[in-house]
């Protein structure tokens, strides 16, 4: 019969065996998805004599489907890991509680053997209270493990929308699981960001039209303070073995009102195969880009699509994602003198204060109505002519009385001769005002 003190120890909520069984089911489904991925690719060999453009398109479609199965399988495996961690917390909690109950039962035995049970019980109350308190702490820890598991499950399963251009699916939105080497590199990037030693240059935009977001991210990474802000948005996520299996990234639910909107945390364990890279490799930039895509129901599709995608936007809307504060937006008429003296001074002062800045232009207004234009610039300290295209955003590296220095998130520019040019170049104020009608200044 349970004694008085023993009855004060509550049960741990949850069924560890049922949770383990559910985790096994998720793991099994993940393995099944991996098998389906293999089946999809093996079907390409069923008609070896089939050649031509239709065969090539079919192969591309199979590769796209294979990636979807692999990503879904990875989601299932990660969900299984989350459930396994929770099951372990329940099982360990139950064992701990049983030990406390055993200690409480020993106190009950002392009461039963005492000449005056009431006096013995009163004497043992402090010891019993300590056991009850320890049980309460452990039970609350298990409840927290349940909340964590639920949050993980809500974040983990993500199906990326297909990117459609002119009614045709493209490869821009395809995702691939992070490899062990890529995770190791991201960990190194995070360490450098936290230390303020990250090399912000070397970004290369992929096939996604999120230049406004990438330019803003690179603008943040120009200063140690901005780098630490980027690092604070990314937290490693660990599997049941204590290994990093992805990242939790916090973004404002409404970037236009970052202070008033609740933070939205997304789980990232994949990168865009044709997305942004850093120095030719996957890194912290890639993780933030993947998280930004998850923040849009339309994925990598155009911002004009229904549902809305991440392609197309202004840096004035992206900088608040990183700073947590609305950006200052300046607009030029697109002609010489388009920014007044006060606005020029704002840009110069922001540069001197090392505030993050980015700029953009419109592809439909002059001078980009007929395509890219050639403009005089300074590249590596030498005069040169480079081509500028419309509808593109750039990181502002610096600004002074002589002009504005910009960096292309594509990682390069093009000389008027057609050769590749460095990503960074300087324009006179006259040309900057003519070609870049929108300047966004971040507020750290």
C-alpha positions as CSV (number, residue, x, y, z in Angstrom):
1,X,0.0,0.0,0.0
2,X,1.3,3.4,-0.9
3,X,2.2,5.5,2.1
4,X,1.4,9.2,2.7
5,X,4.8,10.6,1.6
6,X,5.0,8.3,-1.4
7,X,1.5,9.5,-2.6
8,X,2.8,13.1,-2.8
9,X,5.1,12.2,-5.7
10,X,3.2,12.8,-9.0
11,X,3.6,10.9,-12.2
12,X,5.6,12.0,-15.2
13,X,3.3,12.8,-18.1
14,X,3.8,10.9,-21.4
15,X,4.3,7.3,-22.6
16,X,7.9,6.6,-23.5
17,X,7.1,3.4,-25.3
18,X,4.4,4.9,-27.5
19,X,6.7,7.9,-28.3
20,X,9.5,5.5,-29.3
21,X,7.1,3.6,-31.5
22,X,5.9,6.8,-33.2
23,X,9.5,7.8,-33.7
24,X,10.2,4.5,-35.4
25,X,7.2,5.0,-37.7
26,X,8.6,8.5,-38.8
27,X,12.0,7.0,-39.3
28,X,10.5,4.2,-41.4
29,X,8.6,6.7,-43.5
30,X,11.8,8.7,-44.0
31,X,13.6,5.6,-45.3
32,X,10.7,4.9,-47.6
33,X,11.0,8.4,-49.0
34,X,14.7,7.7,-49.7
35,X,13.7,4.5,-51.4
36,X,11.2,6.4,-53.6
37,X,13.9,8.8,-54.5
38,X,16.0,6.0,-55.7
39,X,13.0,4.5,-57.6
40,X,12.4,7.8,-59.3
41,X,16.0,8.0,-60.7
42,X,16.1,4.3,-61.7
43,X,13.0,4.8,-63.8
44,X,15.1,6.9,-66.1
45,X,16.8,3.7,-67.3
46,X,13.6,2.0,-68.4
47,X,13.7,3.5,-71.9
48,X,17.4,3.7,-72.8
49,X,16.7,4.4,-76.4
50,X,14.7,7.5,-75.6
51,X,16.8,10.6,-76.5
52,X,16.2,14.3,-77.4
53,X,14.8,17.3,-75.6
54,X,11.8,15.5,-74.2
55,X,14.1,12.9,-72.6
56,X,16.2,15.7,-71.1
57,X,13.1,17.4,-69.7
58,X,12.0,14.1,-68.3
59,X,15.4,13.6,-66.6
60,X,15.2,17.1,-65.1
61,X,11.7,16.4,-63.8
62,X,12.9,13.1,-62.2
63,X,15.8,14.9,-60.5
64,X,13.4,17.5,-59.1
65,X,11.1,14.8,-57.8
66,X,14.1,12.9,-56.4
67,X,15.1,16.0,-54.4
68,X,11.6,16.4,-53.1
69,X,11.6,12.8,-51.8
70,X,15.0,13.3,-50.2
71,X,14.0,16.5,-48.5
72,X,10.7,15.0,-47.2
73,X,12.6,11.9,-46.0
74,X,15.0,14.3,-44.2
75,X,12.1,16.0,-42.6
76,X,10.7,12.6,-41.4
77,X,14.1,11.6,-40.0
78,X,14.5,14.9,-38.1
79,X,10.9,14.5,-36.8
80,X,11.8,11.0,-35.6
81,X,14.9,12.4,-33.8
82,X,12.8,15.0,-32.1
83,X,10.4,12.3,-30.9
84,X,13.2,10.1,-29.7
85,X,14.7,13.0,-27.7
86,X,11.3,13.5,-26.0
87,X,10.8,9.8,-25.4
88,X,14.2,9.8,-23.7
89,X,13.2,12.7,-21.5
90,X,10.0,10.9,-20.5
91,X,11.8,7.6,-19.8
92,X,14.6,9.2,-17.8
93,X,12.0,11.3,-15.9
94,X,9.9,8.2,-15.0
95,X,13.0,6.4,-13.7
96,X,14.0,9.5,-11.7
97,X,10.4,9.7,-10.2
98,X,10.5,6.0,-9.3
99,X,13.7,6.6,-7.3
100,X,12.1,9.5,-5.5
101,X,9.1,7.4,-4.7
102,X,11.3,4.7,-3.3
103,X,13.0,7.3,-1.0
104,X,9.6,8.6,0.0
105,X,8.5,5.0,0.8
106,X,11.4,4.7,3.2
107,X,10.2,7.8,5.0
108,X,6.8,6.2,5.3
109,X,8.4,3.1,6.8
110,X,10.1,5.2,9.4
111,X,6.7,6.7,10.3
112,X,5.1,3.3,10.5
113,X,7.8,2.0,12.9
114,X,7.9,5.0,15.1
115,X,6.3,4.9,18.6
116,X,4.5,8.1,17.9
117,X,3.7,8.2,14.1
118,X,2.3,11.7,14.1
119,X,5.5,13.1,15.7
120,X,7.7,11.1,13.3
121,X,5.8,12.3,10.3
122,X,6.1,16.0,11.4
123,X,9.9,15.4,11.9
124,X,10.3,14.0,8.4
125,X,8.2,16.6,6.5
126,X,11.4,18.7,5.5
127,X,12.9,15.6,3.9
128,X,9.7,14.7,2.2
129,X,9.2,18.2,0.9
130,X,12.7,18.1,-0.7
131,X,11.6,14.9,-2.5
132,X,8.3,16.5,-3.7
133,X,10.2,19.6,-4.9
134,X,12.7,17.5,-6.8
135,X,9.8,15.6,-8.4
136,X,8.1,18.9,-9.4
137,X,11.3,20.2,-11.1
138,X,11.8,17.0,-13.0
139,X,8.1,16.9,-14.1
140,X,8.3,20.5,-15.3
141,X,11.5,19.6,-17.3
142,X,9.6,16.8,-19.0
143,X,6.7,19.1,-19.9
144,X,9.3,21.5,-21.4
145,X,10.7,18.6,-23.4
146,X,7.1,18.0,-24.7
147,X,6.8,21.7,-25.7
148,X,10.1,21.6,-27.4
149,X,9.2,18.5,-29.3
150,X,5.9,20.0,-30.4
151,X,7.6,23.1,-31.6
152,X,10.2,21.1,-33.5
153,X,7.5,19.0,-35.2
154,X,5.6,22.1,-36.2
155,X,8.7,23.6,-37.8
156,X,10.3,20.6,-39.3
157,X,8.1,19.4,-42.2
158,X,8.5,21.9,-45.0
159,X,7.4,21.3,-48.6
160,X,9.0,24.0,-50.9
161,X,6.7,25.4,-53.6
162,X,7.9,24.8,-57.2
163,X,9.3,27.9,-58.8
164,X,7.4,28.8,-61.9
165,X,8.7,31.2,-64.5
166,X,6.4,32.0,-67.5
167,X,4.2,29.0,-66.5
168,X,7.2,26.7,-66.7
169,X,8.8,25.1,-63.6
170,X,12.5,26.1,-63.0
171,X,15.3,24.8,-60.9
172,X,15.6,27.9,-58.7
173,X,13.6,26.6,-55.8
174,X,15.0,23.1,-55.6
175,X,16.4,22.3,-52.2
176,X,19.0,19.8,-51.0
177,X,19.8,18.4,-47.6
178,X,22.8,19.9,-45.8
179,X,25.8,17.6,-45.9
180,X,28.0,17.0,-42.9
181,X,30.8,19.1,-44.5
182,X,28.3,22.0,-45.2
183,X,27.1,22.0,-41.6
184,X,30.7,22.1,-40.4
185,X,31.3,25.1,-42.7
186,X,28.2,26.8,-41.4
187,X,29.4,26.3,-37.8
188,X,32.7,28.0,-38.7
189,X,30.8,30.9,-40.3
190,X,28.7,31.3,-37.2
191,X,31.8,31.3,-35.0
192,X,33.3,34.0,-37.3
193,X,30.1,36.0,-37.2
194,X,29.9,35.9,-33.4
195,X,33.6,37.1,-33.3
196,X,33.0,39.8,-35.9
197,X,35.7,38.3,-38.2
198,X,33.5,37.0,-41.0
199,X,34.7,37.8,-44.5
200,X,31.5,39.4,-45.9
201,X,32.7,39.5,-49.5
202,X,32.5,36.6,-51.9
203,X,28.7,36.3,-51.9
204,X,27.3,34.9,-55.2
205,X,23.6,35.2,-55.9
206,X,22.0,32.1,-57.5
207,X,18.9,31.6,-59.6
208,X,16.6,33.2,-57.1
209,X,15.5,36.9,-57.5
210,X,16.2,37.9,-53.9
211,X,19.0,40.4,-54.6
212,X,17.4,42.9,-52.3
213,X,17.6,40.4,-49.4
214,X,21.2,39.3,-50.2
215,X,22.4,42.9,-50.7
216,X,20.9,43.8,-47.3
217,X,22.5,40.8,-45.6
218,X,25.9,41.6,-47.0
219,X,25.4,45.2,-45.8
220,X,24.9,43.9,-42.3
221,X,28.0,41.7,-42.5
222,X,30.3,44.6,-43.2
223,X,30.6,45.5,-39.5
224,X,31.3,43.3,-36.4
225,X,28.0,44.6,-34.8
226,X,26.0,43.6,-37.9
227,X,27.7,40.2,-38.0
228,X,26.8,39.5,-34.4
229,X,23.2,40.5,-35.2
230,X,23.2,37.9,-38.1
231,X,24.7,35.2,-35.8
232,X,22.0,35.9,-33.2
233,X,19.3,34.9,-35.7
234,X,20.7,31.4,-36.2
235,X,20.8,28.7,-33.5
236,X,22.0,25.1,-34.1
237,X,19.5,22.3,-33.7
238,X,20.7,19.0,-32.3
239,X,19.5,15.5,-32.9
240,X,19.2,12.7,-30.3
241,X,22.9,12.0,-30.6
242,X,23.9,15.6,-29.9
243,X,24.9,16.3,-33.5
244,X,23.8,19.4,-35.4
245,X,21.1,18.4,-37.9
246,X,19.9,21.8,-38.9
247,X,19.3,25.4,-37.7
248,X,16.5,27.4,-36.1
249,X,16.3,30.8,-37.6
250,X,14.2,33.6,-36.1
251,X,12.5,36.1,-38.5
252,X,9.9,38.7,-37.8
253,X,6.5,37.5,-39.0
254,X,5.9,41.0,-40.5
255,X,9.2,42.6,-41.7
256,X,7.5,45.9,-42.3
257,X,6.7,46.1,-38.6
258,X,9.4,44.1,-36.9
259,X,8.9,45.5,-33.4
260,X,5.2,44.8,-33.4
261,X,5.2,41.4,-35.1
262,X,6.0,38.2,-33.2
263,X,9.1,36.4,-34.2
264,X,8.7,33.4,-36.4
265,X,11.1,30.6,-36.0
266,X,11.7,28.2,-38.9
267,X,13.8,25.1,-39.1
268,X,16.4,24.9,-41.9
269,X,18.1,21.6,-42.7
270,X,18.3,22.2,-46.5
271,X,19.7,24.8,-48.8
272,X,18.6,26.0,-52.2
273,X,20.7,24.0,-54.6
274,X,20.8,27.0,-56.9
275,X,20.8,29.6,-54.2
276,X,23.3,32.0,-52.7
277,X,26.8,30.8,-51.8
278,X,29.8,32.4,-50.0
279,X,33.1,31.9,-51.7
280,X,31.5,29.2,-53.9
281,X,30.3,27.2,-51.0
282,X,27.2,26.8,-48.7
283,X,27.5,28.9,-45.6
284,X,25.6,31.2,-43.2
285,X,24.3,33.3,-46.2
286,X,22.7,30.1,-47.5
287,X,20.9,29.3,-44.2
288,X,19.4,32.8,-43.9
289,X,18.3,32.7,-47.5
290,X,16.6,29.3,-47.0
291,X,14.8,30.7,-43.9
292,X,13.7,33.7,-45.8
293,X,12.1,31.4,-48.4
294,X,10.2,29.5,-45.7
295,X,8.9,32.9,-44.5
296,X,7.0,33.2,-47.9
297,X,4.1,30.8,-48.7
298,X,5.1,31.1,-52.4
299,X,8.8,30.0,-51.7
300,X,11.2,31.3,-54.4
301,X,8.4,32.5,-56.7
302,X,7.8,36.1,-57.5
303,X,6.4,38.5,-54.9
304,X,3.6,39.2,-57.3
305,X,2.5,35.5,-57.3
306,X,-0.4,34.1,-55.3
307,X,0.7,33.0,-52.7
308,X,3.4,35.6,-52.4
309,X,7.1,34.5,-53.0
310,X,10.5,35.9,-52.1
311,X,11.6,37.0,-55.6
312,X,11.4,40.7,-56.0
313,X,11.4,43.3,-53.3
314,X,13.2,46.3,-51.9
315,X,16.0,46.5,-49.4
316,X,13.9,48.9,-47.3
317,X,11.8,45.8,-46.6
318,X,14.6,43.4,-46.0
319,X,16.9,45.4,-43.7
320,X,14.3,45.4,-40.9
321,X,14.5,41.6,-40.9
322,X,18.0,41.9,-39.7
323,X,18.0,45.1,-37.6
324,X,14.6,44.8,-36.0
325,X,13.9,48.4,-36.8
326,X,12.3,50.1,-39.8
327,X,14.7,51.3,-42.5
328,X,15.0,54.9,-43.7
329,X,14.1,55.0,-47.4
330,X,15.3,57.7,-49.8
331,X,14.0,58.0,-53.3
332,X,15.6,59.7,-56.4
333,X,13.7,60.9,-59.4
334,X,16.2,59.1,-61.6
335,X,17.8,62.2,-62.9
336,X,21.0,64.1,-61.9
337,X,20.3,65.9,-58.6
338,X,17.5,63.3,-57.9
339,X,18.7,63.2,-54.3
340,X,18.8,66.6,-52.6
341,X,21.8,67.8,-50.6
342,X,20.2,66.7,-47.3
343,X,19.6,63.2,-48.7
344,X,23.2,63.0,-50.0
345,X,24.4,64.0,-46.6
346,X,22.2,61.3,-45.0
347,X,23.8,58.6,-47.1
348,X,27.4,59.9,-46.5
349,X,26.8,60.2,-42.7
350,X,25.3,56.7,-42.6
351,X,28.4,55.4,-44.3
352,X,30.6,57.2,-41.8
353,X,28.5,55.7,-39.0
354,X,28.9,52.2,-40.6
355,X,25.2,51.7,-40.9
356,X,24.0,49.0,-43.3
357,X,22.8,50.3,-46.6
358,X,21.6,48.9,-49.9
359,X,20.1,50.4,-53.1
360,X,18.1,49.3,-56.1
361,X,16.6,50.4,-59.4
362,X,13.7,49.8,-61.6
363,X,13.8,47.8,-64.9
364,X,10.8,49.5,-66.5
365,X,11.8,53.1,-66.3
366,X,14.5,54.9,-68.3
367,X,17.4,54.3,-68.6
368,X,16.7,50.5,-68.3
369,X,13.7,50.3,-70.5
370,X,15.8,48.9,-73.4
371,X,18.0,46.6,-71.3
372,X,21.4,47.0,-69.7
373,X,23.3,50.2,-70.0
374,X,27.0,51.0,-70.0
375,X,28.2,53.5,-67.4
376,X,31.5,55.0,-66.4
377,X,32.8,53.7,-63.1
378,X,35.9,53.2,-61.1
379,X,37.0,49.6,-60.6
380,X,40.1,48.8,-58.5
381,X,41.0,52.4,-58.6
382,X,41.0,52.6,-62.4
383,X,38.4,54.2,-64.7
384,X,36.3,51.6,-66.6
385,X,33.0,51.1,-68.3
386,X,30.7,48.4,-66.9
387,X,27.2,47.2,-67.7
388,X,24.3,47.8,-65.3
389,X,21.0,46.0,-65.5
390,X,17.6,47.1,-64.2
391,X,15.6,45.5,-61.4
392,X,18.7,44.7,-59.3
393,X,19.9,45.6,-55.8
394,X,23.4,46.3,-54.6
395,X,25.1,46.6,-51.2
396,X,26.4,50.1,-50.5
397,X,30.0,49.7,-49.3
398,X,30.8,53.4,-48.7
399,X,29.8,56.9,-49.8
400,X,31.6,60.2,-49.6
401,X,31.6,63.6,-51.4
402,X,33.0,62.0,-54.6
403,X,30.5,59.2,-55.1
404,X,29.1,55.9,-53.9
405,X,30.9,52.5,-53.9
406,X,28.6,49.5,-54.5
407,X,29.0,45.7,-54.5
408,X,27.0,43.3,-56.7
409,X,25.5,40.3,-54.8
410,X,26.1,38.3,-58.0
411,X,29.8,38.4,-57.0
412,X,30.8,40.0,-60.3
413,X,29.9,42.7,-62.8
414,X,30.4,42.8,-66.6
415,X,32.7,45.2,-68.4
416,X,31.2,46.8,-71.5
417,X,33.5,44.6,-73.5
418,X,31.7,41.6,-72.1
419,X,34.5,40.4,-69.8
420,X,33.8,39.7,-66.2
421,X,34.5,42.6,-63.8
422,X,34.9,42.7,-60.0
423,X,31.8,42.9,-57.9
424,X,32.8,46.2,-56.3
425,X,32.8,49.5,-58.2
426,X,32.3,53.2,-57.6
427,X,29.9,55.6,-59.3
428,X,29.8,59.4,-59.3
429,X,26.9,61.0,-57.5
430,X,25.4,62.0,-60.8
431,X,25.3,58.5,-62.1
432,X,24.3,57.0,-58.8
433,X,21.3,59.3,-58.7
434,X,20.5,58.5,-62.3
435,X,20.6,54.7,-62.0
436,X,19.7,53.9,-58.3
437,X,16.4,55.6,-57.4
438,X,16.0,53.8,-54.1
439,X,18.4,53.9,-51.1
440,X,17.6,52.0,-47.9
441,X,19.5,52.9,-44.7
442,X,19.3,50.4,-41.8
443,X,18.9,51.5,-38.2
444,X,20.9,49.3,-35.8
